[in-house]
């Protein structure tokens, strides 16, 4: 599901997409997907696309959604996967994927649909 969320986000031109494996670190989710949209309007488009894809393909709706009105940081909680979509300024401020740097991270590449390991820094 995390991979599918990353693909749906990339379809709406999300950038810097990272899948963080949270298993063994927290009890509330297995994966966290972090992505960037250029504007609050784009973050909304990205989360709308993720909702559509997961509803159609998994019959899954987020259990919780936050930040959609402002659009600077939108969170969709699908239980097993939590999606965070930030504007560039909010992503830099919160540094969520850096906060969990000890967790295995996979960078999603929309260019070639390949997934490569990201070294924890």
N, C-alpha and C positions, 0 to 999 in steps of 0.2 A: 504494500500500500504506500509506503514512503517513496518508493521509486515512481509510482504512478502520480503521486502528488507533485513530485519534482518535475515530471514530464508535463503535467498540466500547467504548472507555473511557468515553465519554459515556453510553452505554447503562447503565453501572453507576455512574452519577452521579459520575464523575471531574469535577474542576473545574480551572479555570485551565489548560486544555490548549493547548499551544503546539507547533507544528511548526517545527523549525529546519532550514533548508536548509544542509547541511554540504558540499555539492558544491564542490570547489575549495579547501576548507579542510583537509580530512583525507582520507586514503585508505581508512579502515576502514569508512565508511558514507556513504550519500547524505543520509539524513535522521535526525533525532533527534526523537522525540515525548516531551514532558515533560508530566506530569499530576500532579494531587494527589488523594489519597484521604484521607478524614477520619481513618481509623484504620488500623492494620496489617491488620485483618480486611478492610477495604474495599480496600486496595491489592491484597490477594490475590484478592479477587473481580474486580477490574478486570483483573488479569493473566490470570486464568483465562478470562475472557470474550474477551480478545484472542487467547489461544491457540486457543480454540474456533473463533472466526470465521476466523482465518487458516488453521487446519487444514482447515476445511470449504470455504472459498472459494478458497484458494490451494494447499492441500496443503503448507503451510509450517509448520515447527516451528522454534522458536528454536534457534540453534546453541549458545547459552549462556544460562543464567539464573542470576542471583545475587540474594541478599537475601530469598528467599522465606520462609525460616524466621522471620526477625525481622520483616519486613514494613514496616520504616521507609523503605527505599529498595529497590525491586525493579527489576531490570534484565532485559529480554528482548532478546537480540541476534538479529535476523532478517537479519543481514548488511547488506542495503540500508537497513534501518531499525532503529534501536535505540530501544526504549521504556524510559523511566525513570518510575516511579510512586513518588512520595514522600508521606509524611505531611506536614502543614503545617510542623511543626517542622524536619524534615529538609530540606524544600525551601528554607526560609528559610536554613538553615545552609549548604547547599551552593551555592545560587544558580546552578545549572547553566545555565539559559537566559540569565542575566545574564553568566555567564562567556563565553559565545559571542555577546555582544551585536552583534559586527560581522557575524554571519551573518544573512541574511534570515530573518525569523520571521513565521509566520502563526498568528494566534490562532483556535482552533476554537470556534465558538459552537454549543452544543447547542440553544439556544433556538429558533433559526430555521434551523439547519443551514447557515448562511452561513459563509464564511470571509473574514476581513478582515485586511488587512496590519497588522502591529504595527510601530510605529516603534521602531527600535533606540534604546535609551536608555543 
